[in-house]
């Protein structure tokens, strides 16, 4: 199945910052730019994000087959069986998500985090039930370890079932180990694709933040993101951002576009999930596609010399 190089995710924005009318404008701007993949989760705005996305798509009157819609299961509510990856929650959570989205199926469904309390075999069997009943076409994982993904595939192969086709990890210039090192064997062994999130490191790589300045209306200005702001806006990181600004300036592009293009350039990344609360931000994000050819080996080396975050390769024993 084909997904657009850049996609749009409802995390933070839908339900927290945007209602149906504004969401429809955002989604429409994405489609105009060639986006076909839209990401969601049962936990986003306590389910409101799914409701808003479904209502906006219905309002726009789009053909369902032209879209790739995903949702993620793990945190479905406060009840003891409303969370995790048990057969009960996977099946009930899937049905609840589809009801909120007002759709018969999602194209992709993810296990939003690993569940240490549920055997992986139970999760694999439940996800295959969801697929077999037409509620989803593919299933995958988000922020699982390579070992857990491998175990899921081994279970699926043993039972002649469908294994996880995709993983959704955080990936940006400051978060690289999973994608570039830990998952390296998975691309060849299982052919998994990646739909990565947070290409701008929660906005840090836009260059708009400093220790003393958090723009009004930005993510870090939201009350429930203040802890993340305190962790992210440290001197070492902000100094690196200043160095990256210089490289972006040499390319005559905004830092945010360079950062998104850097993620999209990785051949193992299927789609980069972007976020936006305004239509003009969508348009700016989509221009990142034009920056990819500018990231020559020389430019990539310059970036590497500034960020110094390249993971150590796996140790080789002889």
Buried (B, 14 or more C-beta within 10 A) or exposed (E): EEBBBBBBBBBBBBBBBBEBEBBBBBBBBBBEBEBBBBBBBBBBBBBBBBBBBBBBBBBEEBEEEEBBBBBBBBBBBEEEEBBBBBBBBBBBBBEBBBEBBEBEBBBBBBBBBBBEEBEBBBBBBBBBBBBEEEBBBBBBBBBBEBEBBBBBBBBBEEEEBBBBBBBBBBBBBBBBBBBBBBBBEBBEEBEBBBBBBBBBBBBBBBBBBEEEEBEEEBBBEBEEBEEBBEEBBEEEBBEBBEBBBEBBEEBEBBBBBBBBBBBBBBEBBBBBBBBBBBBEBBBBBBBBBEBBEBBEEEBEEBBEEBBEBEEEEEEEEE
